[in-house]
Amino acid sequence: MSLKLKITLWVSAGLMLILFFSFTFVYYMFIRVTTKGELDLLKEKAQTLLLKDLPNHPEYWQDNSQMDELLIPQEVLRYIAPDSKVIHEIYSDTKLLRYAGGYVNKETVTLKTDTDGIFIFIRMPVYKEGHQVATLEIGRSLRRLGEYSNMLISILLLTSTGALILALVGGYFYTNVLFRPLQQLVSTMQNIEKSGSFRHIDLPAKRPNDELTMLGATFNRMIDRLKDMFQKQEQFLADASHELRTPLTIIESYASLLRRWALQDDKLREEALEAIISESAQLKQLTQNLLSLTDTERENCEQGLSFDLLPIARNTAAALQVTSGREIHVACPADLNELAMTGDPYKIKQLLVIFIDNALKYSQEQVELTIRLLENQWVEIKVIDHGIGIAENELPHLFDRFYRTDKARNRKQGGVGLGLAIAQHIVQKHGGHIELQSRLGEGTTAIIQLPKTCQ
C-alpha cells in the first residue's frame, strides 16, 4: 500500500471518528434539550394537579371535565394506589397505555424510546395529612420529537457519508499534489541508480516555504556535494595514478638500462642507481603524504594534549635551517615567554614544516616565522618569504590535492602537491583557518590562526 493511500485512509478514518463523536454529541444535546423542556411542562402540570387536593376530591376523576381541560393530545393521567393498581386513568393517546404505571415515593422521571417515537413519564407522590396515599403519573408521547430525531439521524448519516466520500476523493487528489515532490525525488533517485549520473529535482520558480520543498532543495544541494566529491575523487585517483606512474616508469627504465648496459659502465651504473634511489624516495614521500592526509581526515583533535608552542617552533626552524643551510628568523613579542595551547603537537610541528619548507623552496631570501597571541584566545602563525610568489588566479586552488603551480620545478624539488592539503586538514581539525597572501615576484605570506584550546 502506497504512503499517500495510507495517509488518505488514515485522514478519512480520523475525520469519520471526529464526525461520529460530534454528531453523537449533537444528537444527545438535541434530545436532552427538547425532552427537558417537555419534562418541565409536565412537572408544572403535576404541581397544578396536586394543588387540587386529589385525595379529597375523587369526583375529579369521575367527572373528567376538570381533568380534560388539563389533558392535551398524546397524554395520559394516572392515579396509582400503593399496591401499584391504577385507580383512575384518562388518556388521549392509546400508545401510552402499553407502558404500565408504577407506585413511587419520590419524584421520578422516565424516558422511553420506541419505534413509534419518544415517550416521557413523570411520577410524583400524593400526600394526605402528611402521609403518601397514591402516585400521580403523567405521560406524554413526543411523536414529533421522534420524527425529528429520526430525520436528524438521517441527515447526520447522509452528511457523514458525503464527508467520507469528499475526504476520500479530496484526500487522494490532495496527497497527489502534496506528494508530487516526493514522487519526483523517488523518480530522480531511481534514475540516478540506473544511469549512475547525478540529477536535480525540478523545483518550482516560486517555491512554497514548506517541508517538502525544503527536502527537494536539500536533496539538490546534497547531489551537488556528492557530484563535487565524486569529481574530486576521480581527480584524486587520476593525479595519484599519474604521480605514481612517473617514478615507477623511471625506476623501470633505469632498472632495464642497468641490466643491459650498466654492468660494464661504472658511470652509467652510478647514474642508474642514483635515479632509482631518488625516485624510490619520491614514492616513499608520496606514500607517506597520502597516509598522513588520510590520518588527518580521520582525526578530529583526538590528541588534546597541552604543550608549549614556542620551543616546538624554534626547534623546527633550527632543524630546517641546518638541513637547508638557509636563515630562518623566528620572532614573537618580547613579553611572550610561553605560549601554552592544546592539540596535537606532532601535527602542529608537521604544519610548521610544510609551510617553512615551501618558503625555503620558492625563495632565496631569509624566511620569517612570527608567532603572536590574539585576544588571549587565538594563536597566529605567519610564515613569510620573499620569493617568486604565486599568481592571484592560482591562490584558490593551492589547497587542492596534487595541485602545483610549477609541476616541473616541483618534481625537481621533490614536491607532490599534497603538503598544503595536509596543512589545511590539520588546521581544520584544530578548529582554525588559513589564509595565503601572495603576488608574483613579491613573495608569499601564510597566515595560520589556531584556537588555544582544541575542541
N, C-alpha and C positions, 0 to 999 in steps of 0.2 A: 504494500500500500504506500502510495507516494505521500510525501510530507504535506503537500498542500491539501490532499484529500483528508488526511488525518486532522489537519487544522480546521478544515471546513466542517467535518463531523463533530469535532470537539466543541467548536463555537456554536454549532446548531444545537447540540445537546445542552450546552450551558445556557443558551437562550431559552430553550424549552423548559429547563429546570427553573429559570427565573420567572418565566411566564406562568408556570404551574403554581409556584408559591404566590405570585402576585394575584393571579386570578382566584385562587383559593381564598386569599385574604379579602379580595373584593366581594366574592360571593358570601363569605362569612359575615362581613360587615353589613352587606345589604340585608341579609336575613335577620341579623341581630337588631339593626336599627328599626326595620319595619315591624318586626314582632314586638319589640319593646314598646313602640307606640300603641299597638293594639292591646298589649297587656296592661298598659297604664289606663286605657279606656275601660277595660274590664274591671280593673281594681276600683276605679271610681264608681262604676255601676254597682259593684258588690257592696261598697260602702254605703251607697244610696239605699240599696235594698235592706241592709242591716239596720238602717235608721228607721225603717218602717215597723220595727218590733215584730218580726215574723213569728216568733213562738206564741205570742198572744193574739195573733190575727191569722188564723188558718183560713179565714174566708178569702184572703187574697188569692189563694191557690184555687179555691172553688169558683170564685168569680174572677176570671182572668182579665177583666177589663183593666185593672190597675197594673197587672203584670205586663199585659200586652203593650201598654204604652212604653214600657222599657225594653221590650223584646224587639230586636231588629232582625232582618232576614239573615239566615245562616247562623242562628244562635240557638242555644239550649240553656234552660234554667232548671236546676235540680235542688230539691230539699232532701237531704240524706240523713237517715236515723243513725244512731251509734252502731247498730248491727249491720251497717252498710246497705240497708234496704232503702230504695228510693221511695220516699213518701209522696212527694209531689214532683211533677215534671211537666214543663211546657217547652215546645220547640218549634222552630220554623225551618229546620233542615234535618231530614231523616238520616243523613250520613253521620251526624254527630251521635246517633243512638248506638252505633256499633261499638263505641267506647264506653265501657261500664264506669259508673261513678264510684267514688271511694270516700270513706269517712276519714277525716284528718283532724288533728288537734292543733294545727298551726297553719298559717297561710302557705299554700303550696301552688307552684306554677308548673304546668306540664305542657310540653310541645311534642306533637305527633306529626310525623311526615309520612304521607302515603301517596299512592299513585294519583289519588283524587285531589291532592293538594296538601296544605299545611293546616293543622288543627291545634288550637291552643285552649287550655283549660286553666282556670284559676279556682281554687277552693279555699274558703275561709270558714273558721269555726263560728257557730251561732251560740250565744250565751243567753241564759235566763237566770236571773237572780244570782249572777256570778258563777254559774255552772254551765258547762257546754252541754247543749241538748241536741245539736244537729250540726250538719255541714252544708253550707251554701256553695253550690258549684255553678259556674257559668262557663260555657264552652262556645267557641266561635270557629267557624270554618273560614280559612283565608284562601279561598279558591283562587281569587285573583292573584294573590301573592304567589301561590304555587305556579300559576301560569307564567307570571313574570319571572319567577326563578328559573323555570324550565327554559323560557326564552333567553334569559341571561346565560344559562349554561350553553345553549346552542350558539349564542353569539360568541361566547368565550372560546368554545371549541373551534368554531369557524375561524375566529381570529388567530388562534394558536396554529391551526393548520396552514392558514395563509402566511403567518410569520415563519413557520418551519420551511415552507416552500421558498419564500423570499430569502430566508437565511441560507438555504442550500444553494440556490441559484446565484444569489448575490455574493455569498461567500466563495463559491467556486470561481466566479469571474474576478472577484477582488484578489483572491490568492494568486490567480494567474498574473494579474498586474503586479502584485506585491512580490511574487517570486520570480519575476522576469529577470532581475539582476542575478539571482541565484542560478537560474537556468543558463544564462549567459556565462556565468562563472563555471558551471559544470561543463558546458559545451566547450568553452575555451580550454579548460584543463584536459578534457578528453582529446582535443585537437593537439595540445602540446604533448600529451602522452603518445599519440600516434605518430605525429610528424617529427617530434624532437626539437621543434623550433619554438621560440618564445613569442607569445602573442599577448596583446592587451584586450581588456574588456572595453567595448564601446560604451562610453558614458554620455548621457545627455548633455547638451551645451549648458542648459540651465539645471544645475544639479540640485535636487531637493536635499535638505540637510537632514537625512535620515541614516539609520544604521546600515542599510543595505548599500546605499551609495558610498558611504564611508568604507564598507567592506570592499566594494569594487575598486575604489581609489587606492586602498591599502594593497589590494592584490596587484594592481598595476605597478605600484612602487616596488613591491616585492619582486615582480618579474624584472623590473629594471635593474634591481640589485643583483638578482641571480644572473641576468644576462651579463652584467658588468663583471661579476665574479667569474663566470664561465669564460668570458673573453680573456680576463687576466690569467686564469688558469691555463688556457690554451697558449697564451703568450709566454707564460712562465715555462711551460713544458717545451715550447719551441726554443726559447732562449737557453734553457738549461741543456737541451739536446745539442744546441749549437756550441755552447761553451764546453761541453764535454767532448764533442766530436773533434774540435780543433786540436786540443792537446793529444788526444788519442791517435789522431791521424799523424801528427808529428812524431809521436813515440813509435808508431808502427813503421813510418817511413825510415826513421833513423835506425830502428832495430833491423829492418831489412837491409839497409845500407851497411850496417855493422857486420851482418852475417855474410854479405857478399864481398865487400871490399876492404873493410876497415881492419881486418885481422893482420894484414901485411903493412898497413899505413898507420903509424902511431899518431900522426896529426889528425887524420880523419877519424880514427878511433876515439881520440880525446874529444873531438867536436861532437861526435855522435853521443857519447856518454854524457857530455855536458848538457846537450839538448834534452836527452831522456830524463836526466835528473831535474832539469829546470821545469819541464812540462809535468813531470810527476809531482813536483812541489806545487805547481799550479792546480793540478787535480786535487791534491790534498787540501789546498786552501779553499777551493770551490766547495768541496765536500764539507769541510768544517763550517764554512759560512752558511751552507744550506741547513746543516744540523743546528747551528746557532739560531738561525732565523726561525726554524720550526720550534725550538725550545722556547724562544722568546714569545711566539704566538700562543703557546700553551700556558705560559705562566701569567699570573696576574698579581704581581708583587707578593709572591708566596713567601719569599725570604725577607720579612720585615725586620732586618737587623739594624741596630744603632751603630753608627760609625762616624768618624771624623773625615770630612771630605778633603780638607786641606792637605794632609800628608799623602793621601791617595793621588791627588792631582800633582803634587810636587814630585813624588816618586815616579809617576807615569811619565811626566815631562822629562825628568832626568834620564830615565831609561831610553826614551826615544831620542833624546839629544845625543846620547852616547852612540846608539846604533846608526843614526843618520849623520852625525858629525855637524849638525846644524844647531843654531842657537834657538832655544825656546824660552821665552820670558814669561814667568808666572807672576801675576800681580793681583793683590787683594788689598782691601782697606787696612791701614796700619793698626787700627784697633780690633781687627778681626783675627784673634789668635787661635780660635777653634770654631769649626762650623759643624755642629752635630746634626745629623739627619738620619732618617730611617729608610730602608730599602734594601736592595741587593748590591753590596759593594763591588762584587765581581762584575755585574752588568754595568755599573757606573764607570768602572775602570775601562771596560770594553768600549763604552760610549766615548770616553776621552781619547782612547787610542784611535778610534775610527776618524774622529774629526781632526786630531792633531796629525795623523798620518796623511790624510787628504791634504791638509795645509802644507805639509812638507813636500808632497808630490808635485803640487801645482804652483810652487813659489820657490824662489831662491833667496828671499829675504828672511829676516827674523820672523818667527811665528810668535804671536802673543796669546797668552791664556789668562783671562781675567775672571775672577770669581767675586761675587758680592751677594749680600743678603737684602732682599726686598721686603719691606714691611714685616720683617721677622717671621714671614710665612713662606716665602719663595726664595729658592737659590737660583741665581742667574749665572750661567757659564757662557763666556764668549771666547770663541777661537777665531783669531783674526790673522789673515795672511795678506801679503801684498803681491800676489802672483798674477797669473794670466786672467783670472776672473771667469765669470760664466755669463753667457748671453741671457738676456731677460726672458726670451721665449722658451728657454730650456729649464728655468727655475721650477715650474710646476711639475716637471717630470723627474726631477732628481731623486725622489724617494721611491720611484718605481723600481721593481726588481730588474736587475741586469741592464738598467739604463746607464749609458756612459756617454759623456759629451764628445769624447775623442777615443773611439774604440781601439784604434791602432796604438795610440800612446798608452792607453790603459793596459793593454796586453803587454806592452813592453815593460811597464812598471808593475805588472802583476795584479792589476785590478780586474775584478769580475762583475762589478756593478751591483753588489749586494750590501756594501757597507752602510750606505745611508738608509736603505730599507731596514736593516737590522737596528740602526740607531733610532729610527722613528718608532719602531715597535718597543724598544727599551723605554723610550721616553713616554710613550702612550701608556704602557703598563705601570709606570710610576706616577701617572696622572699629570704629566707635564705636556709641554708643547715645544716645537722647534720652528725657528724662522731663519731663512737664508737670505742675506742681502749681498748682492754682487753686481759688478759691472765689468765688462770686458776691459782688460788692461789695468784695472784698479784694485783687483783682489776680491776676497770673499770674507764675509763675517757670518759665522754661525752663532745664533743666539739660542741658548737652551735654558728653559725655565722649568725647575722641578720643585714640587712641594717639599717642605722639610720633613713632613710625615707622609710616608707612602701608605695608602689605604687600599 
